[in-house]
């Protein structure tokens, strides 16, 4: 049976800086029965399990970043931190796969709207996939304090 909301389902993007509370906001939506797609954890899953992504990342890096069968995120971060060209290549490889997963996932939902939580919603281009954006903000002192507790 087709969802009554299929044609009009709104997609809300939720974004904000590290420690701003976007995950907490999305948890509240989840408790209220609104499906939330968290882009960052989904990207990690894809980077660890999608064979074409694994091969692509190793090719971009010029070496095996999966010595134990799992992406060495620290090594990848050190490679792309000061190399914008490499960062763009990795993002160009990973983001479209995450976007497709979100769109397929959103189509399967039966609620009037769905949420995509993404720290880099605008930078990744994911803002083009959503109808509205909510930006979660918090004072810098609270953001730093929340990072120290985790």
C-alpha positions as CSV (number, residue, x, y, z in Angstrom):
1,X,0.0,0.0,0.0
2,X,1.3,3.4,-0.9
3,X,1.8,6.0,1.8
4,X,-0.6,8.9,1.8
5,X,2.4,11.1,2.5
6,X,4.6,9.8,-0.3
7,X,4.0,12.7,-2.6
8,X,4.1,15.4,0.0
9,X,6.6,14.1,2.6
10,X,8.7,17.0,3.8
11,X,12.4,16.4,4.4
12,X,13.9,18.5,7.2
13,X,17.6,18.9,7.5
14,X,19.0,19.3,11.0
15,X,22.5,20.7,11.3
16,X,24.7,22.5,13.8
17,X,28.3,22.7,15.1
18,X,30.0,20.1,17.2
19,X,28.3,19.9,20.6
20,X,25.4,22.2,19.6
21,X,22.8,19.6,20.5
22,X,21.6,18.5,17.1
23,X,21.6,14.8,18.1
24,X,19.6,15.6,21.3
25,X,17.1,17.6,19.2
26,X,16.8,14.6,16.8
27,X,16.3,12.2,19.7
28,X,13.3,14.2,20.7
29,X,11.9,14.0,17.2
30,X,12.6,10.2,17.3
31,X,10.6,9.9,20.6
32,X,7.8,11.7,18.9
33,X,7.8,9.1,16.1
34,X,9.6,11.1,13.4
35,X,12.2,9.0,11.6
36,X,15.7,10.4,11.7
37,X,18.5,9.5,9.3
38,X,21.9,10.3,10.8
39,X,24.3,11.0,7.9
40,X,27.6,10.8,9.8
41,X,27.1,7.3,11.3
42,X,25.7,6.1,7.9
43,X,28.8,7.4,6.2
44,X,31.0,5.5,8.6
45,X,29.0,2.3,7.9
46,X,29.4,2.9,4.1
47,X,33.1,3.6,4.5
48,X,33.6,0.3,6.3
49,X,31.4,-2.0,4.3
50,X,30.9,-0.8,0.7
51,X,33.7,-2.5,-1.3
52,X,33.8,0.2,-4.0
53,X,34.1,2.9,-1.4
54,X,36.9,0.9,0.4
55,X,38.8,0.5,-2.8
56,X,38.2,4.1,-3.7
57,X,39.5,5.4,-0.4
58,X,42.6,3.2,-0.6
59,X,43.2,4.4,-4.2
60,X,42.9,8.1,-3.1
61,X,45.1,7.5,-0.1
62,X,47.7,5.6,-2.2
63,X,47.8,2.9,0.5
64,X,45.6,0.5,2.6
65,X,43.7,2.4,5.2
66,X,42.0,-0.8,6.3
67,X,44.8,-2.8,7.8
68,X,42.5,-4.5,10.3
69,X,39.5,-4.7,8.0
70,X,38.1,-1.4,9.4
71,X,38.9,2.1,8.3
72,X,41.7,3.8,10.2
73,X,39.8,7.0,10.6
74,X,42.7,8.8,12.4
75,X,45.0,8.0,9.5
76,X,42.5,9.2,6.9
77,X,41.9,12.4,9.0
78,X,45.6,13.1,9.0
79,X,45.8,12.6,5.3
80,X,42.9,14.9,4.4
81,X,43.3,17.5,7.2
82,X,45.8,19.6,5.2
83,X,45.1,18.3,1.7
84,X,41.9,19.9,0.4
85,X,42.2,18.0,-2.9
86,X,42.2,14.7,-1.2
87,X,39.3,15.7,1.1
88,X,37.3,16.7,-2.0
89,X,38.0,13.3,-3.6
90,X,36.9,11.4,-0.5
91,X,33.8,13.5,-0.1
92,X,33.0,13.1,-3.9
93,X,33.2,9.4,-3.4
94,X,31.2,9.0,-0.2
95,X,28.6,11.7,-0.2
96,X,26.6,10.5,-3.2
97,X,26.3,7.1,-1.7
98,X,25.0,8.6,1.6
99,X,22.6,10.8,-0.4
100,X,21.2,7.8,-2.3
101,X,20.7,5.9,1.0
102,X,18.9,8.9,2.5
103,X,16.6,9.3,-0.5
104,X,15.8,5.6,-0.6
105,X,15.3,5.5,3.2
106,X,13.0,8.6,3.0
107,X,10.8,6.9,0.4
108,X,10.2,4.0,2.7
109,X,9.0,6.1,5.6
110,X,5.3,6.6,6.2
111,X,5.3,9.8,8.3
112,X,4.4,13.3,7.0
113,X,8.1,14.3,7.3
114,X,11.5,12.9,7.9
115,X,14.7,14.3,9.2
116,X,18.3,14.1,8.0
117,X,20.8,15.0,10.7
118,X,24.1,16.1,9.2
119,X,26.9,18.1,10.7
120,X,28.0,19.3,7.3
121,X,24.6,19.6,5.6
122,X,25.5,22.7,3.5
123,X,29.1,21.8,2.9
124,X,28.3,18.3,1.6
125,X,25.5,19.5,-0.7
126,X,22.9,17.5,1.4
127,X,20.9,20.8,1.9
128,X,19.8,20.3,-1.8
129,X,18.0,17.1,-0.7
130,X,15.8,18.7,2.0
131,X,12.9,21.1,1.9
132,X,13.7,23.0,5.1
133,X,16.7,23.3,7.4
134,X,16.8,23.7,11.2
135,X,20.2,24.8,12.6
136,X,20.8,24.0,16.3
137,X,23.0,26.5,18.0
138,X,24.4,26.7,21.5
139,X,26.8,29.1,23.3
140,X,30.5,28.1,22.7
141,X,30.9,27.6,26.5
142,X,28.2,24.9,26.5
143,X,29.6,23.3,23.3
144,X,33.0,23.0,24.8
145,X,31.6,21.8,28.1
146,X,29.6,19.1,26.4
147,X,32.7,17.8,24.5
148,X,34.7,17.6,27.8
149,X,31.9,15.4,29.3
150,X,31.9,12.9,26.4
